[in-house]
Structure formats: structure tokens, C-alpha cells
Amino acid sequence: MGRVSSWICIAVLGCSSKEDLECEVGDIDGTAEATLDGSAWMATDGGKWLETSENFSISLENEFRNVDLNGIAKDTNGDRVLDLIAEESFPIEVDLSGSTGYGAVFDKRNGLTGYRSNLDGGSGTFVIASVDGDTLKGCFEFVAVSDDDDQIILEVREGQVKIDR
């Protein structure tokens, strides 16, 4: 069977009122789960989140390596995501539809088709709900549009993640 690789790439981003944000991560079977165009997807084969000198990043893999999700965040509304995590200023909302923040999917099943949430018709968010010790919990969803002439839409919905460093 072909492979689907997905990356959520998050950079300089905006946020909304903390009172408006809802992200409750329930009991999930793996590291993360979501629906991809209505089909269940689960990260079961590890993954991690880490802080680099400027960025927050997250990497999720499933056991079949057919879908990988990755994310990078620098700042949100002028505040560095790393500083907000250190200050425990949760929830932290990261916009995935801006010119410097986006979700991306690379579908390898029939060649390579790329999708991004910062193209016309795309949108999305990633919410960091909490960090407790080395464990990060968050929610994500985005609509990504293919970057070819067909402009096919791929929906990533109801994403939840509970991941260790």
C-alpha cells in the first residue's frame, strides 16, 4: 500500500482569547489520533516533541509509516511559543492558516501530491493544552489544499496528541 506523509509546519503565528479555546485530550490509544478525510488515523510508533534554540517542534509516526505529522512553532501573536510553554501560559493556540504558519500533507500513495493549509481554502489550528513534566497534550485540525492545479482538499479533524519528549 502507498504511503501518506503529513507535516504540520507552524511558524510565526497568531492566537485568540484563551477563554475561547477548548482542547481536552481524552484517553487515546496511541501517541495521537485524528481523522484524515473521515478515516481514522493513529500515531502508535513513537514520536516526540522538543525545543530547539528558536522553535517548538513535534513529530508523530504511525506503525505503518503511512502518515507522519510534524510541527514547528516560533511565536504566536508576538510571543515566542517556547516562552509561553515555560510560563505555563496554556492553552496556546497556533494558527495554521497564515503566511508563516501552515499544516501540510504529502501523499505518497500515487506519486507525490502536496497539500497546505495556508493556500486559498485552507485553514487550521494547533492548541497546546498543557505540558506536564515531559508530556505535552494538545489538539489540532486543519484543511489543506493541494498545491497542484486540481486544488483537492484534505481534511485533518479531531486531532489529539499526548506525547513525551
C-alpha positions as a Markdown table, in Angstrom:
| # | Residue | x | y | z |
|---|---|---|---|---|
| 1 | Met | 0.0 | 0.0 | 0.0 |
| 2 | Gly | 1.2 | 3.6 | -0.7 |
| 3 | Arg | 2.3 | 6.0 | 1.9 |
| 4 | Val | 0.9 | 9.2 | 3.1 |
| 5 | Ser | 3.3 | 11.6 | 4.9 |
| 6 | Ser | 1.9 | 14.7 | 6.7 |
| 7 | Trp | 3.6 | 17.6 | 8.3 |
| 8 | Ile | 2.1 | 20.3 | 10.3 |
| 9 | Cys | 4.6 | 23.2 | 9.9 |
| 10 | Ile | 3.9 | 26.1 | 12.3 |
| 11 | Ala | 5.9 | 29.3 | 12.3 |
| 12 | Val | 5.2 | 32.9 | 13.3 |
| 13 | Leu | 1.5 | 32.7 | 14.2 |
| 14 | Gly | -1.5 | 34.4 | 15.9 |
| 15 | Cys | -3.8 | 33.4 | 18.7 |
| 16 | Ser | -7.3 | 34.2 | 20.1 |
| 17 | Ser | -8.7 | 34.7 | 23.6 |
| 18 | Lys | -7.8 | 31.8 | 25.9 |
| 19 | Glu | -11.4 | 31.7 | 27.1 |
| 20 | Asp | -12.5 | 30.8 | 23.6 |
| 21 | Leu | -10.1 | 27.8 | 23.3 |
| 22 | Glu | -11.3 | 24.3 | 24.0 |
| 23 | Cys | -8.9 | 21.4 | 24.0 |
| 24 | Glu | -9.4 | 18.3 | 26.1 |
| 25 | Val | -7.3 | 15.3 | 25.3 |
| 26 | Gly | -9.1 | 12.2 | 26.3 |
| 27 | Asp | -7.8 | 8.6 | 26.6 |
| 28 | Ile | -6.2 | 7.9 | 23.3 |
| 29 | Asp | -4.8 | 4.5 | 22.3 |
| 30 | Gly | -1.5 | 5.8 | 20.8 |
| 31 | Thr | 0.5 | 9.0 | 20.9 |
| 32 | Ala | -2.0 | 10.8 | 18.7 |
| 33 | Glu | -5.2 | 10.3 | 16.8 |
| 34 | Ala | -7.2 | 12.2 | 14.2 |
| 35 | Thr | -9.4 | 11.7 | 11.2 |
| 36 | Leu | -7.9 | 12.2 | 7.7 |
| 37 | Asp | -10.7 | 12.8 | 5.2 |
| 38 | Gly | -13.1 | 10.9 | 7.5 |
| 39 | Ser | -10.8 | 7.9 | 8.0 |
| 40 | Ala | -9.3 | 7.1 | 11.4 |
| 41 | Trp | -5.5 | 7.7 | 11.8 |
| 42 | Met | -3.4 | 6.9 | 14.9 |
| 43 | Ala | 0.2 | 7.6 | 15.8 |
| 44 | Thr | 1.4 | 4.4 | 17.6 |
| 45 | Asp | 5.0 | 4.1 | 16.7 |
| 46 | Gly | 6.6 | 6.8 | 18.8 |
| 47 | Gly | 7.1 | 10.4 | 18.2 |
| 48 | Lys | 8.4 | 13.3 | 20.3 |
| 49 | Trp | 8.3 | 17.0 | 20.9 |
| 50 | Leu | 11.3 | 19.1 | 21.6 |
| 51 | Glu | 12.6 | 22.7 | 21.9 |
| 52 | Thr | 15.4 | 24.0 | 19.8 |
| 53 | Ser | 17.0 | 27.4 | 20.1 |
| 54 | Glu | 14.1 | 29.2 | 18.5 |
| 55 | Asn | 11.4 | 26.6 | 17.8 |
| 56 | Phe | 9.0 | 24.2 | 19.3 |
| 57 | Ser | 8.6 | 21.1 | 17.2 |
| 58 | Ile | 6.5 | 17.9 | 17.2 |
| 59 | Ser | 6.9 | 14.7 | 15.3 |
| 60 | Leu | 4.3 | 11.8 | 15.2 |
| 61 | Glu | 4.6 | 8.5 | 13.4 |
| 62 | Asn | 2.2 | 5.5 | 13.0 |
| 63 | Glu | 3.3 | 1.9 | 12.9 |
| 64 | Phe | 2.9 | 1.6 | 9.1 |
| 65 | Arg | 4.8 | 4.8 | 8.4 |
| 66 | Asn | 2.0 | 5.8 | 6.0 |
| 67 | Val | 1.2 | 9.1 | 7.9 |
| 68 | Asp | 3.7 | 11.2 | 9.8 |
| 69 | Leu | 2.7 | 14.6 | 11.4 |
| 70 | Asn | 5.3 | 17.2 | 12.2 |
| 71 | Gly | 5.0 | 20.7 | 13.5 |
| 72 | Ile | 7.3 | 23.7 | 14.2 |
| 73 | Ala | 6.3 | 26.9 | 16.1 |
| 74 | Lys | 8.3 | 30.1 | 16.6 |
| 75 | Asp | 5.8 | 32.6 | 18.1 |
| 76 | Thr | 2.2 | 33.4 | 18.4 |
| 77 | Asn | 0.9 | 37.0 | 18.4 |
| 78 | Gly | 4.4 | 38.3 | 19.1 |
| 79 | Asp | 5.2 | 35.9 | 22.0 |
| 80 | Arg | 7.6 | 33.0 | 21.5 |
| 81 | Val | 5.9 | 29.7 | 21.9 |
| 82 | Leu | 8.8 | 28.4 | 23.9 |
| 83 | Asp | 8.4 | 31.3 | 26.4 |
| 84 | Leu | 4.6 | 30.7 | 26.6 |
| 85 | Ile | 5.4 | 27.0 | 27.4 |
| 86 | Ala | 8.0 | 28.0 | 30.0 |
| 87 | Glu | 5.5 | 30.4 | 31.6 |
| 88 | Glu | 2.8 | 27.7 | 31.5 |
| 89 | Ser | 0.5 | 30.2 | 29.7 |
| 90 | Phe | -1.9 | 27.5 | 28.5 |
| 91 | Pro | -3.8 | 27.0 | 26.3 |
| 92 | Ile | -1.6 | 28.2 | 23.5 |
| 93 | Glu | -3.3 | 28.5 | 20.1 |
| 94 | Val | -1.1 | 28.3 | 16.9 |
| 95 | Asp | -2.7 | 29.5 | 13.6 |
| 96 | Leu | -2.1 | 27.1 | 10.7 |
| 97 | Ser | -3.6 | 29.3 | 8.0 |
| 98 | Gly | -1.2 | 32.2 | 8.0 |
| 99 | Ser | 1.5 | 33.2 | 5.6 |
| 100 | Thr | 4.1 | 31.9 | 8.1 |
| 101 | Gly | 2.2 | 29.0 | 9.7 |
| 102 | Tyr | 0.6 | 26.1 | 8.0 |
| 103 | Gly | -0.3 | 22.4 | 8.1 |
| 104 | Ala | 1.0 | 20.3 | 5.3 |
| 105 | Val | 0.3 | 16.8 | 3.9 |
| 106 | Phe | 2.4 | 14.9 | 1.5 |
| 107 | Asp | 0.5 | 12.0 | -0.1 |
| 108 | Lys | 2.8 | 9.3 | -1.4 |
| 109 | Arg | 0.2 | 6.7 | -2.4 |
| 110 | Asn | 0.2 | 7.5 | -6.1 |
| 111 | Gly | 3.3 | 9.6 | -6.6 |
| 112 | Leu | 3.7 | 12.7 | -4.5 |
| 113 | Thr | 1.0 | 15.3 | -4.0 |
| 114 | Gly | 1.5 | 18.1 | -1.6 |
| 115 | Tyr | -1.3 | 19.9 | 0.5 |
| 116 | Arg | -1.0 | 23.0 | 2.6 |
| 117 | Ser | -3.4 | 24.8 | 4.9 |
| 118 | Asn | -2.1 | 28.3 | 4.0 |
| 119 | Leu | -3.4 | 28.1 | 0.4 |
| 120 | Asp | -6.7 | 29.6 | -0.6 |
| 121 | Gly | -9.5 | 27.5 | 1.0 |
| 122 | Gly | -7.2 | 26.1 | 3.7 |
| 123 | Ser | -7.3 | 26.8 | 7.5 |
| 124 | Gly | -6.5 | 25.3 | 10.8 |
| 125 | Thr | -5.2 | 25.5 | 14.4 |
| 126 | Phe | -3.0 | 23.6 | 16.8 |
| 127 | Val | -3.7 | 24.1 | 20.5 |
| 128 | Ile | -1.1 | 23.2 | 23.2 |
| 129 | Ala | -3.4 | 22.4 | 26.1 |
| 130 | Ser | -0.7 | 21.6 | 28.7 |
| 131 | Val | 2.8 | 20.5 | 29.3 |
| 132 | Asp | 3.3 | 18.4 | 32.5 |
| 133 | Gly | 6.9 | 17.5 | 33.0 |
| 134 | Asp | 7.9 | 16.0 | 29.7 |
| 135 | Thr | 4.4 | 15.3 | 28.4 |
| 136 | Leu | 2.6 | 17.6 | 26.0 |
| 137 | Lys | -1.1 | 17.5 | 25.4 |
| 138 | Gly | -2.8 | 19.2 | 22.5 |
| 139 | Cys | -5.5 | 19.3 | 19.8 |
| 140 | Phe | -5.2 | 20.0 | 16.1 |
| 141 | Glu | -7.2 | 20.2 | 12.9 |
| 142 | Phe | -6.7 | 21.8 | 9.6 |
| 143 | Val | -8.0 | 21.8 | 6.0 |
| 144 | Ala | -5.2 | 21.5 | 3.4 |
| 145 | Val | -5.4 | 22.3 | -0.3 |
| 146 | Ser | -3.3 | 20.5 | -2.9 |
| 147 | Asp | -0.7 | 22.8 | -4.5 |
| 148 | Asp | -1.3 | 21.5 | -8.0 |
| 149 | Asp | -3.9 | 22.7 | -10.5 |
| 150 | Asp | -6.6 | 20.3 | -9.2 |
| 151 | Gln | -6.8 | 22.0 | -5.8 |
| 152 | Ile | -8.0 | 18.9 | -4.0 |
| 153 | Ile | -8.9 | 19.4 | -0.3 |
| 154 | Leu | -7.8 | 17.1 | 2.5 |
| 155 | Glu | -9.3 | 17.5 | 6.0 |
| 156 | Val | -7.5 | 16.6 | 9.2 |
| 157 | Arg | -10.1 | 16.7 | 12.0 |
| 158 | Glu | -10.5 | 16.0 | 15.7 |
| 159 | Gly | -6.7 | 15.6 | 16.3 |
| 160 | Gln | -5.5 | 14.9 | 19.8 |
| 161 | Val | -1.9 | 14.3 | 20.9 |
| 162 | Lys | -0.3 | 13.2 | 24.2 |
| 163 | Ile | 3.4 | 12.9 | 23.6 |
| 164 | Asp | 6.6 | 12.8 | 25.6 |
| 165 | Arg | 9.9 | 14.5 | 24.8 |
